[in-house]
Structures are given as structure tokens and as C-alpha cells.
Amino acid sequence: MKKIISSLILITLPLFFLKGTRGEVERKPSLTTELRNFSKIISLIQERYFDEKYQADENLAPLLEKSMDYLLHQLDPYSDLMTPEEWEEMNIHSTGRFGGIGIQIGIKDGILTVISPLEGTPASRAGIQAGDQIIEVDGKSTKGWSLQKAVRYLRGEPGTKVKIKIKRPFIEEAFDFELVREIIKINAVPYYSKVDNETGYIKLNEFSNTSREEISRAIDELKKQGAKKLILDLRGNPGGLLDAAVEVADLFLPKGSEIVSTKGRNKSLEQMFKAINEDPFTEEIPLIVFVDRGAASASEIVSGALQDWDRALIIGDTTFGKGSVQRIFPLDEGYRVKLTTSLYYLPSGRSIHRFDIRDTTGEEVREMKKNGGETFYTLKMKRKIFGGYGVIPDIVIKPQKISKEITKLLQKRRFFDYALNLKNKGIREIGKEEVETFLNYVKEKDKDIDFGELEKEKETIYYYLDINLGEVWGGEKGRYERFLRNDEWVNKALNIFKKVNKKEDVFKYVEK
């Protein structure tokens, strides 16, 4: 028989083989062999694959990028390949500064839309409003643009100009704006205020290079206004820089207190961080910290360390449970690899890293504790705490569950649109009776809504109408003001603070 080629030619359906089933000996892949085979596969794709487009580097390289990303994700969920663009975006968030015009944007009904102009930026000074549609940037139609593409066009060097064409709801004519980009600062603390005569509230959105400075400034201002008790809100804060977490915890702990330590395979990289500053006001002020399942990493270091030292009462839902540390190593052409190199440990000695369960409410965690969670004790009051499941709050508040029908309305931004209608009529405040008018508005627009179910959600509908009305009138600040006056968590904290005179008193209300 004529031997034509050395490779097999298959025209069958895919064949599936079970690994290691022949005999009792399991095959052990060799790293050297697999690396060599991988290289051969790339060559074969370029030389022999039927679709010739994969001969070109620019078509094959993205597949290699995905394969490297997949490899890293097989190690753990947090090791990652970072493209040059992702690295740049991370730097922007770490420094909290970039060149731009100062708007938060989203895609609504396929149209690039202003969610909120940031105060004191070129956009807010030019009068750009929430709900404005950006239909052109520098003469190019934005139809079909992704958010990433829009950000790429709108950001730029400070001092450079960008032209945008705006279509405003209820006005036929479009408007042209020419804006000069400035340094835009992303605030780690987007909002702070007093929420009663003696209680200050600070929202911390991320742990960046400016987090400590911004919190310190907020505390100083609240102190001048007479605040004697403090709420630190870490809900939804996904973390950020380890150093920033240490700096924030340092504000509230006595000098010399351990905050966190890291331990990994490489002993030379192990670290311990301690509080180094002294401030009698921030160390003694009664403190309540809000956390939820969206609070992760650096948020868990701060809330966990303050819980371990009996320094703050933790209220909310169990945190995410990311107790690992990633280091970033440079690769060629601006790529970076983010690699998990250690776990961190809180002052009590516990790790809060979840290896098995990702999403668990506080109450479910309490059930798990009964089944034998790893037990630790706080360092002063010797209260029982647990490792391995995130930071479990001292007082659990169940998160609000958003129904299917409300979710549909949020996806369609019906509350935001209706709030714009109210603003167009000059209405700044609404009563509960506005809910009925809103339901009629929705009935005209949406046939896929179960109004029988929606009738049961009138309190929730009022809540979303109110905070969206605050946002369209007052931007981010307006939204926070309305949010806080409706917030169950803040009301819970204020009820506790009414009975508290010194920092230790808050622990009288810890749930057993």
C-alpha cells in the first residue's frame, strides 16, 4: 500500500477517549513535552488549518491570549493575564486620576447616554445633564459604540479638545459642545455627610492611593460639624491596594496594633503591617462599619481587623471571602501577569478566604458555623469569630432581594426616565401617590411586566423613584442623599448609636 502521509486523516464525528483507563497506569504529562507540543500546534494551525486567515499573526494571537488567560484561571479565580489596556485602566483606578471631561456614561437602548456629570468638571460646567444622549464624538456617530470605545474617544491628554453632539430628552434640536479635557479625579470617597446631629457617614468606594487622605479629610470636616460617632460604609467595595487598606485601618487602631500579615510559599515575601499613627479622635470615636457580599479583599482586611480588635461593630451581610494577595509581574509589549502569591491573615490569626463557597448570606454562614467552622477569638473582648467564610457581621441584615419585575424596570431604566419626566415638569419631591402614576406610565410602555406582581412592590417602586429623582436633580450627591434617608442599615446604626456614649458600648448590641 502506498504510504501517502504520516498523519491520520479523520472524517468521523469527534471521538472521545477516557484518560488513564487502559491498565492501571495513569499517564503523567511532561511540562517540557507539553510546551513543545503547544508550539507545534501553533505552527500546524498556521501551516495546515483549512481557514487561511489563521496564517496571520493578528488573527491567531488573540487565541493565544485567551489560552494564557484560561491557564491562569485554572490556578485560581484571581490569577489573570492583563492586556496593556487593562493594565492602564488599573493604574487609573489606583491613582484616581485621568484626562477626560467628567461624565459617567452607559448604553441605554443602544445609545451612549450620560448617567451623571461629575461636579466641578468640564461636563458639569458646560451644563451637560443626566439623561443626555451623546450622538457624536468629534464628528463620528456613536451608533453601535461599546462603552470601551466611547471611553477611549472621550478620554485624552489634559488640555486637548473634544467635540460632542448631545440630544436631550424632550427637545428636538441637538446641541454641540466643545470641551477641554482636564485631570479628572475619581473619588475613593464619593460622599460623606452627617446623618443626624452627632453621627457622620462616609462612603468608601475603593482602596486607592488617595483613600486615606480622602477619609481623613471627610473625618476632619465631619468633626468640625460636630460628629461624635461614625458610620464607614464599605458595601460593594471590591477592594484595591493592600497598602491603602492598611492606611485606612491605621486611622482607627492604636499605634502598634497588627492590621494584617501575608504568608506564601516564598518566606522572603511574607509581611506584617501594623498601625503607626496616633489620633485620639479617630481611635476613640464609636464606629460602625457596613459590609455586604460585594465587600471584598481590602474591605475585608479593614472590617476584619477592626472586628478582631473589637474596634468597630460590623453590620450587614457576610463579605465575599477573598483572602488572597496578587502580585503583578511585567511581560513583553505591556502585558502583565497577576499571580496569587500569598494569603493574608487578620490579627486574630484567621484567614477569611473561601476555598469552596463563593456566595453565602450571613444566615447561611451561621448554619455552617454550627457544623464546625474554624473558631477564633477577638483580641480584647474574646468574642467568638470564624475563619474561612469571609467576615461574618456582628449584626446580620438580610440584603434586599430585587424581584424579577423590578429588575426588568431597572434594566430598562424606567425609574430614571420617569424621574427625568418629573424634572422636566420642575418636580423635586414626590409622595407615595406618585407610584400609581408611574404604574400607568409603565403600562403604556411595557407589555411584558406582570402588574399583579408589581402591585405588591409599591414601597420598592417609591424607593427607586425617589433616589432617581435625587440623581437627576443633584447628580451623585443627590442620589446619596435620597438613598440614605431610605436606608434600613443607616436607621439600624442610628438606633444603636442613640444608646452609645463610648466606643465599647456598641458591642452591647452584638447578636448572640
Disulfide bonds with the S-S distance in Angstrom:
none
